[in-house]
Amino acid sequence: MTALPRFQGIPDIIYGTAFKFENSASLVEAALRAGFRAIDTAGSQSAYREALVGEGIVAALASGSVAREDLYTKFSPFKPSEDPALYPYDTTKSIPEQVAESVSSSLANLNVTYIDCLVLHSLYPDIQDTLTAWKAMEALVPSKVTSLGLSNIDLNSLRRVCEMATVKPCAVQNRFTQDTVDKPNLAFPSNLPYPQVPFDRDVREYCRQHGIAYAPWGLLWGSLDVLDGPEKVTEKAGHELGVSKEIACFALMRSLGGCQISILCGTTNAARMRKTLEGLAKVQRYLAESEEHKETWEGYVDRLRAVIDGSEAKNLLHGRD
């Protein structure tokens, strides 16, 4: 493939391929045809089928409907409890060798010459191993990778990586939920990563201070009802604009301010892919129409911020009233 100009920044919305398995190729092609221009995937077989993601990309490129995409792939650290066969590298080798093999596998699977953002999928139990992996990832910039990111990371670990990094992370991809490590939601699987602070407030603030994009995952799956709140914020905002509350939630999150928020969307419905992108564009047109619309929208954003950021945001909102 001929490489087009490299990484220009994290897109506002990213198509997630986790748990798409044998449907990955068709869904990725559909997402790219619908208008998504960023794909989130990984080489680990536990939740992804990266080679099929590559097939979907090739098919979309061949159709002429898209050009070279922004590709978000991940290095997944080996966990002793997992089957080594799930990983795209020899788990007996050193961490730098594992990183190198993982990226080579991703380049081949995705049929690309470089990856726009390589994300460390999760932390090692020992922070020194995490830092070793990060240094190995840095060694691939800019020859095979353009930028680096982190996923499922707490504030202290994020700070440690940033303090020693030569190539600073451009993105953090964390599970976004009110539930925390010490207060998990018993209705969800016990092995899910939880933030240490509700809605990752501390990590998002660090991202704001350091110019790091924040990509929440599990937004609709685990948080939509909570974010809607007793005031039905997303439902009312959606009704105002004639979009679903899911699309309204995406748009409101992107309007929060502070750090850049890039949404992960993993719908398996092709029509919903198009409707999501059309709905987000509709919000932008609505905001461009008048100052009155901007003020109305900012009111919904304030209410969502009050839910996410707690009493301090609520006090600010009451002060504006």
Contacts in CASP RR format, 6 or more apart in sequence:
PFRMAT RR
TARGET T0000
AUTHOR 0000-0000-0000
METHOD contacts of the structure
MODEL  1
MTALPRFQGIPDIIYGTAFKFENSASLVEAALRAGFRAIDTAGSQSAYRE
ALVGEGIVAALASGSVAREDLYTKFSPFKPSEDPALYPYDTTKSIPEQVA
ESVSSSLANLNVTYIDCLVLHSLYPDIQDTLTAWKAMEALVPSKVTSLGL
SNIDLNSLRRVCEMATVKPCAVQNRFTQDTVDKPNLAFPSNLPYPQVPFD
RDVREYCRQHGIAYAPWGLLWGSLDVLDGPEKVTEKAGHELGVSKEIACF
ALMRSLGGCQISILCGTTNAARMRKTLEGLAKVQRYLAESEEHKETWEGY
VDRLRAVIDGSEAKNLLHGRD
1 61 0 8 1.000
1 68 0 8 1.000
1 111 0 8 1.000
1 112 0 8 1.000
1 113 0 8 1.000
2 68 0 8 1.000
3 68 0 8 1.000
3 112 0 8 1.000
3 113 0 8 1.000
3 114 0 8 1.000
4 67 0 8 1.000
4 68 0 8 1.000
6 114 0 8 1.000
6 116 0 8 1.000
6 142 0 8 1.000
6 146 0 8 1.000
7 70 0 8 1.000
7 116 0 8 1.000
7 117 0 8 1.000
7 146 0 8 1.000
7 147 0 8 1.000
8 70 0 8 1.000
9 70 0 8 1.000
9 147 0 8 1.000
9 170 0 8 1.000
9 213 0 8 1.000
10 38 0 8 1.000
10 70 0 8 1.000
10 117 0 8 1.000
10 170 0 8 1.000
10 171 0 8 1.000
10 213 0 8 1.000
10 215 0 8 1.000
10 260 0 8 1.000
10 262 0 8 1.000
11 37 0 8 1.000
11 38 0 8 1.000
11 70 0 8 1.000
11 262 0 8 1.000
12 254 0 8 1.000
12 262 0 8 1.000
12 263 0 8 1.000
12 280 0 8 1.000
13 36 0 8 1.000
13 38 0 8 1.000
13 250 0 8 1.000
13 262 0 8 1.000
13 263 0 8 1.000
13 264 0 8 1.000
13 265 0 8 1.000
13 276 0 8 1.000
13 277 0 8 1.000
13 280 0 8 1.000
14 36 0 8 1.000
14 38 0 8 1.000
14 39 0 8 1.000
14 40 0 8 1.000
14 72 0 8 1.000
14 215 0 8 1.000
14 262 0 8 1.000
14 263 0 8 1.000
14 264 0 8 1.000
14 265 0 8 1.000
15 28 0 8 1.000
15 31 0 8 1.000
15 32 0 8 1.000
15 36 0 8 1.000
15 38 0 8 1.000
15 39 0 8 1.000
15 40 0 8 1.000
15 265 0 8 1.000
15 266 0 8 1.000
15 273 0 8 1.000
16 39 0 8 1.000
16 40 0 8 1.000
16 41 0 8 1.000
16 264 0 8 1.000
16 265 0 8 1.000
16 266 0 8 1.000
17 24 0 8 1.000
17 27 0 8 1.000
17 28 0 8 1.000
17 39 0 8 1.000
17 40 0 8 1.000
17 41 0 8 1.000
17 48 0 8 1.000
17 49 0 8 1.000
17 53 0 8 1.000
17 266 0 8 1.000
18 40 0 8 1.000
18 42 0 8 1.000
18 47 0 8 1.000
18 48 0 8 1.000
18 266 0 8 1.000
19 47 0 8 1.000
20 27 0 8 1.000
20 28 0 8 1.000
20 48 0 8 1.000
20 49 0 8 1.000
20 52 0 8 1.000
20 266 0 8 1.000
20 268 0 8 1.000
21 49 0 8 1.000
22 49 0 8 1.000
22 52 0 8 1.000
23 268 0 8 1.000
24 48 0 8 1.000
24 49 0 8 1.000
24 52 0 8 1.000
24 53 0 8 1.000
24 55 0 8 1.000
24 56 0 8 1.000
25 52 0 8 1.000
25 53 0 8 1.000
25 54 0 8 1.000
25 55 0 8 1.000
25 56 0 8 1.000
25 59 0 8 1.000
26 56 0 8 1.000
27 268 0 8 1.000
27 270 0 8 1.000
28 39 0 8 1.000
28 52 0 8 1.000
28 53 0 8 1.000
28 54 0 8 1.000
28 55 0 8 1.000
28 56 0 8 1.000
28 57 0 8 1.000
28 60 0 8 1.000
29 56 0 8 1.000
29 57 0 8 1.000
29 59 0 8 1.000
29 60 0 8 1.000
29 63 0 8 1.000
30 270 0 8 1.000
30 273 0 8 1.000
31 39 0 8 1.000
31 273 0 8 1.000
32 39 0 8 1.000
32 56 0 8 1.000
32 57 0 8 1.000
32 60 0 8 1.000
32 65 0 8 1.000
32 66 0 8 1.000
32 69 0 8 1.000
33 60 0 8 1.000
33 63 0 8 1.000
33 65 0 8 1.000
33 66 0 8 1.000
34 270 0 8 1.000
34 273 0 8 1.000
34 274 0 8 1.000
34 277 0 8 1.000
35 66 0 8 1.000
35 273 0 8 1.000
35 274 0 8 1.000
35 277 0 8 1.000
36 265 0 8 1.000
36 273 0 8 1.000
36 277 0 8 1.000
37 66 0 8 1.000
37 69 0 8 1.000
37 70 0 8 1.000
38 69 0 8 1.000
38 70 0 8 1.000
38 71 0 8 1.000
38 72 0 8 1.000
38 262 0 8 1.000
39 53 0 8 1.000
39 57 0 8 1.000
39 69 0 8 1.000
39 70 0 8 1.000
39 71 0 8 1.000
39 72 0 8 1.000
40 72 0 8 1.000
40 74 0 8 1.000
40 173 0 8 1.000
40 264 0 8 1.000
41 48 0 8 1.000
41 50 0 8 1.000
41 53 0 8 1.000
41 71 0 8 1.000
41 72 0 8 1.000
41 73 0 8 1.000
41 74 0 8 1.000
41 110 0 8 1.000
42 48 0 8 1.000
42 50 0 8 1.000
42 73 0 8 1.000
42 74 0 8 1.000
42 76 0 8 1.000
42 119 0 8 1.000
42 121 0 8 1.000
43 50 0 8 1.000
43 73 0 8 1.000
43 74 0 8 1.000
43 76 0 8 1.000
43 87 0 8 1.000
43 88 0 8 1.000
43 102 0 8 1.000
43 105 0 8 1.000
43 106 0 8 1.000
43 109 0 8 1.000
44 74 0 8 1.000
44 76 0 8 1.000
44 86 0 8 1.000
44 87 0 8 1.000
44 88 0 8 1.000
44 121 0 8 1.000
45 85 0 8 1.000
45 86 0 8 1.000
45 87 0 8 1.000
45 88 0 8 1.000
46 76 0 8 1.000
46 82 0 8 1.000
46 86 0 8 1.000
50 73 0 8 1.000
50 88 0 8 1.000
50 105 0 8 1.000
50 106 0 8 1.000
50 109 0 8 1.000
50 110 0 8 1.000
51 109 0 8 1.000
53 109 0 8 1.000
53 110 0 8 1.000
54 109 0 8 1.000
54 110 0 8 1.000
54 111 0 8 1.000
57 69 0 8 1.000
57 71 0 8 1.000
57 110 0 8 1.000
57 111 0 8 1.000
57 112 0 8 1.000
58 111 0 8 1.000
60 66 0 8 1.000
61 67 0 8 1.000
61 68 0 8 1.000
68 112 0 8 1.000
70 116 0 8 1.000
70 117 0 8 1.000
71 110 0 8 1.000
71 112 0 8 1.000
71 115 0 8 1.000
71 116 0 8 1.000
71 117 0 8 1.000
72 115 0 8 1.000
72 116 0 8 1.000
72 117 0 8 1.000
72 119 0 8 1.000
73 103 0 8 1.000
73 106 0 8 1.000
73 110 0 8 1.000
73 115 0 8 1.000
73 117 0 8 1.000
73 118 0 8 1.000
73 119 0 8 1.000
74 118 0 8 1.000
74 119 0 8 1.000
74 120 0 8 1.000
74 121 0 8 1.000
74 151 0 8 1.000
75 98 0 8 1.000
75 99 0 8 1.000
75 102 0 8 1.000
75 103 0 8 1.000
75 118 0 8 1.000
75 119 0 8 1.000
75 120 0 8 1.000
75 121 0 8 1.000
75 133 0 8 1.000
75 137 0 8 1.000
76 87 0 8 1.000
76 102 0 8 1.000
76 121 0 8 1.000
76 122 0 8 1.000
77 95 0 8 1.000
77 120 0 8 1.000
77 121 0 8 1.000
77 122 0 8 1.000
77 123 0 8 1.000
77 124 0 8 1.000
77 129 0 8 1.000
77 133 0 8 1.000
78 84 0 8 1.000
78 87 0 8 1.000
78 91 0 8 1.000
78 98 0 8 1.000
84 91 0 8 1.000
87 98 0 8 1.000
87 102 0 8 1.000
88 101 0 8 1.000
88 102 0 8 1.000
88 105 0 8 1.000
88 106 0 8 1.000
88 109 0 8 1.000
89 97 0 8 1.000
89 98 0 8 1.000
89 99 0 8 1.000
89 101 0 8 1.000
89 102 0 8 1.000
89 105 0 8 1.000
90 97 0 8 1.000
90 98 0 8 1.000
90 101 0 8 1.000
91 98 0 8 1.000
93 101 0 8 1.000
95 129 0 8 1.000
95 132 0 8 1.000
95 133 0 8 1.000
95 136 0 8 1.000
96 132 0 8 1.000
96 133 0 8 1.000
96 135 0 8 1.000
96 136 0 8 1.000
96 139 0 8 1.000
98 136 0 8 1.000
99 133 0 8 1.000
99 136 0 8 1.000
99 137 0 8 1.000
99 140 0 8 1.000
100 136 0 8 1.000
100 140 0 8 1.000
103 115 0 8 1.000
103 118 0 8 1.000
103 140 0 8 1.000
103 144 0 8 1.000
103 145 0 8 1.000
106 115 0 8 1.000
107 113 0 8 1.000
107 114 0 8 1.000
107 115 0 8 1.000
107 144 0 8 1.000
114 142 0 8 1.000
114 143 0 8 1.000
114 144 0 8 1.000
114 145 0 8 1.000
114 146 0 8 1.000
115 144 0 8 1.000
115 145 0 8 1.000
115 146 0 8 1.000
116 145 0 8 1.000
116 146 0 8 1.000
116 147 0 8 1.000
117 145 0 8 1.000
117 146 0 8 1.000
117 147 0 8 1.000
117 148 0 8 1.000
117 149 0 8 1.000
117 170 0 8 1.000
117 171 0 8 1.000
118 137 0 8 1.000
118 140 0 8 1.000
118 145 0 8 1.000
118 147 0 8 1.000
118 148 0 8 1.000
118 149 0 8 1.000
119 148 0 8 1.000
119 149 0 8 1.000
119 150 0 8 1.000
119 151 0 8 1.000
119 171 0 8 1.000
119 173 0 8 1.000
120 130 0 8 1.000
120 133 0 8 1.000
120 134 0 8 1.000
120 137 0 8 1.000
120 148 0 8 1.000
120 149 0 8 1.000
120 150 0 8 1.000
120 151 0 8 1.000
120 153 0 8 1.000
121 151 0 8 1.000
121 152 0 8 1.000
122 151 0 8 1.000
122 152 0 8 1.000
122 153 0 8 1.000
122 193 0 8 1.000
123 130 0 8 1.000
123 152 0 8 1.000
123 153 0 8 1.000
123 154 0 8 1.000
123 157 0 8 1.000
124 130 0 8 1.000
124 133 0 8 1.000
127 157 0 8 1.000
127 160 0 8 1.000
130 157 0 8 1.000
130 160 0 8 1.000
130 161 0 8 1.000
131 160 0 8 1.000
131 161 0 8 1.000
131 164 0 8 1.000
134 148 0 8 1.000
134 161 0 8 1.000
134 164 0 8 1.000
134 165 0 8 1.000
137 145 0 8 1.000
137 148 0 8 1.000
137 167 0 8 1.000
138 148 0 8 1.000
138 165 0 8 1.000
138 166 0 8 1.000
138 167 0 8 1.000
141 147 0 8 1.000
141 148 0 8 1.000
141 167 0 8 1.000
147 167 0 8 1.000
147 170 0 8 1.000
147 171 0 8 1.000
148 165 0 8 1.000
148 167 0 8 1.000
148 168 0 8 1.000
148 169 0 8 1.000
148 170 0 8 1.000
149 169 0 8 1.000
149 170 0 8 1.000
149 171 0 8 1.000
149 172 0 8 1.000
149 173 0 8 1.000
150 158 0 8 1.000
150 161 0 8 1.000
150 169 0 8 1.000
150 171 0 8 1.000
150 172 0 8 1.000
150 173 0 8 1.000
151 172 0 8 1.000
151 173 0 8 1.000
151 174 0 8 1.000
152 173 0 8 1.000
152 174 0 8 1.000
152 175 0 8 1.000
152 193 0 8 1.000
153 161 0 8 1.000
153 172 0 8 1.000
153 174 0 8 1.000
153 203 0 8 1.000
154 195 0 8 1.000
154 196 0 8 1.000
154 203 0 8 1.000
155 196 0 8 1.000
155 197 0 8 1.000
155 202 0 8 1.000
155 203 0 8 1.000
155 206 0 8 1.000
158 169 0 8 1.000
158 172 0 8 1.000
158 203 0 8 1.000
158 206 0 8 1.000
159 206 0 8 1.000
161 169 0 8 1.000
162 168 0 8 1.000
162 169 0 8 1.000
162 210 0 8 1.000
168 210 0 8 1.000
168 212 0 8 1.000
169 212 0 8 1.000
170 212 0 8 1.000
170 213 0 8 1.000
171 212 0 8 1.000
171 213 0 8 1.000
171 214 0 8 1.000
171 215 0 8 1.000
171 262 0 8 1.000
172 203 0 8 1.000
172 207 0 8 1.000
172 212 0 8 1.000
172 213 0 8 1.000
172 214 0 8 1.000
172 215 0 8 1.000
173 215 0 8 1.000
173 217 0 8 1.000
173 264 0 8 1.000
174 193 0 8 1.000
174 195 0 8 1.000
174 200 0 8 1.000
174 203 0 8 1.000
174 214 0 8 1.000
174 215 0 8 1.000
174 216 0 8 1.000
174 217 0 8 1.000
175 192 0 8 1.000
175 193 0 8 1.000
175 194 0 8 1.000
175 195 0 8 1.000
175 216 0 8 1.000
175 217 0 8 1.000
175 218 0 8 1.000
176 195 0 8 1.000
176 199 0 8 1.000
176 200 0 8 1.000
176 216 0 8 1.000
176 217 0 8 1.000
176 218 0 8 1.000
176 219 0 8 1.000
176 223 0 8 1.000
177 185 0 8 1.000
177 194 0 8 1.000
177 195 0 8 1.000
177 198 0 8 1.000
177 199 0 8 1.000
177 218 0 8 1.000
177 222 0 8 1.000
177 223 0 8 1.000
177 226 0 8 1.000
178 198 0 8 1.000
178 199 0 8 1.000
178 223 0 8 1.000
178 226 0 8 1.000
179 185 0 8 1.000
179 188 0 8 1.000
179 194 0 8 1.000
179 198 0 8 1.000
180 194 0 8 1.000
180 195 0 8 1.000
180 196 0 8 1.000
180 197 0 8 1.000
180 198 0 8 1.000
181 194 0 8 1.000
181 195 0 8 1.000
181 196 0 8 1.000
182 196 0 8 1.000
184 190 0 8 1.000
184 192 0 8 1.000
184 194 0 8 1.000
185 222 0 8 1.000
188 222 0 8 1.000
195 203 0 8 1.000
196 202 0 8 1.000
197 203 0 8 1.000
198 310 0 8 1.000
199 223 0 8 1.000
199 308 0 8 1.000
199 309 0 8 1.000
200 214 0 8 1.000
200 216 0 8 1.000
201 308 0 8 1.000
201 309 0 8 1.000
203 214 0 8 1.000
204 214 0 8 1.000
204 258 0 8 1.000
204 259 0 8 1.000
206 212 0 8 1.000
207 213 0 8 1.000
207 214 0 8 1.000
207 259 0 8 1.000
208 258 0 8 1.000
208 259 0 8 1.000
211 259 0 8 1.000
211 260 0 8 1.000
212 259 0 8 1.000
213 259 0 8 1.000
213 260 0 8 1.000
213 261 0 8 1.000
213 262 0 8 1.000
214 259 0 8 1.000
214 260 0 8 1.000
214 261 0 8 1.000
214 262 0 8 1.000
215 261 0 8 1.000
215 262 0 8 1.000
215 263 0 8 1.000
215 264 0 8 1.000
216 253 0 8 1.000
216 261 0 8 1.000
216 263 0 8 1.000
216 264 0 8 1.000
217 264 0 8 1.000
218 264 0 8 1.000
219 227 0 8 1.000
219 249 0 8 1.000
219 250 0 8 1.000
219 253 0 8 1.000
219 263 0 8 1.000
219 264 0 8 1.000
220 246 0 8 1.000
220 249 0 8 1.000
224 234 0 8 1.000
224 245 0 8 1.000
224 246 0 8 1.000
224 249 0 8 1.000
226 307 0 8 1.000
227 233 0 8 1.000
227 234 0 8 1.000
227 249 0 8 1.000
227 304 0 8 1.000
227 307 0 8 1.000
227 308 0 8 1.000
228 234 0 8 1.000
228 235 0 8 1.000
228 245 0 8 1.000
228 249 0 8 1.000
229 307 0 8 1.000
231 303 0 8 1.000
233 252 0 8 1.000
233 300 0 8 1.000
233 303 0 8 1.000
233 304 0 8 1.000
233 307 0 8 1.000
234 245 0 8 1.000
234 246 0 8 1.000
234 248 0 8 1.000
234 249 0 8 1.000
234 252 0 8 1.000
234 304 0 8 1.000
235 245 0 8 1.000
235 248 0 8 1.000
236 300 0 8 1.000
237 245 0 8 1.000
237 248 0 8 1.000
237 251 0 8 1.000
237 252 0 8 1.000
237 297 0 8 1.000
237 300 0 8 1.000
238 244 0 8 1.000
238 245 0 8 1.000
238 247 0 8 1.000
238 248 0 8 1.000
240 296 0 8 1.000
240 300 0 8 1.000
241 248 0 8 1.000
241 279 0 8 1.000
241 282 0 8 1.000
241 283 0 8 1.000
241 286 0 8 1.000
242 282 0 8 1.000
243 251 0 8 1.000
243 279 0 8 1.000
243 282 0 8 1.000
243 283 0 8 1.000
244 275 0 8 1.000
246 276 0 8 1.000
247 275 0 8 1.000
247 276 0 8 1.000
247 279 0 8 1.000
247 280 0 8 1.000
247 283 0 8 1.000
248 283 0 8 1.000
248 300 0 8 1.000
250 263 0 8 1.000
250 265 0 8 1.000
250 276 0 8 1.000
250 280 0 8 1.000
251 279 0 8 1.000
251 280 0 8 1.000
251 283 0 8 1.000
252 300 0 8 1.000
252 301 0 8 1.000
252 304 0 8 1.000
253 261 0 8 1.000
253 263 0 8 1.000
253 304 0 8 1.000
254 261 0 8 1.000
254 262 0 8 1.000
254 263 0 8 1.000
254 280 0 8 1.000
255 297 0 8 1.000
255 298 0 8 1.000
255 301 0 8 1.000
256 301 0 8 1.000
256 304 0 8 1.000
256 305 0 8 1.000
256 308 0 8 1.000
265 273 0 8 1.000
265 276 0 8 1.000
267 273 0 8 1.000
267 276 0 8 1.000
283 297 0 8 1.000
286 293 0 8 1.000
286 297 0 8 1.000
287 293 0 8 1.000
287 294 0 8 1.000
287 297 0 8 1.000
302 313 0 8 1.000
302 316 0 8 1.000
302 317 0 8 1.000
302 320 0 8 1.000
303 317 0 8 1.000
305 313 0 8 1.000
305 316 0 8 1.000
305 317 0 8 1.000
306 313 0 8 1.000
306 314 0 8 1.000
306 316 0 8 1.000
306 317 0 8 1.000
END
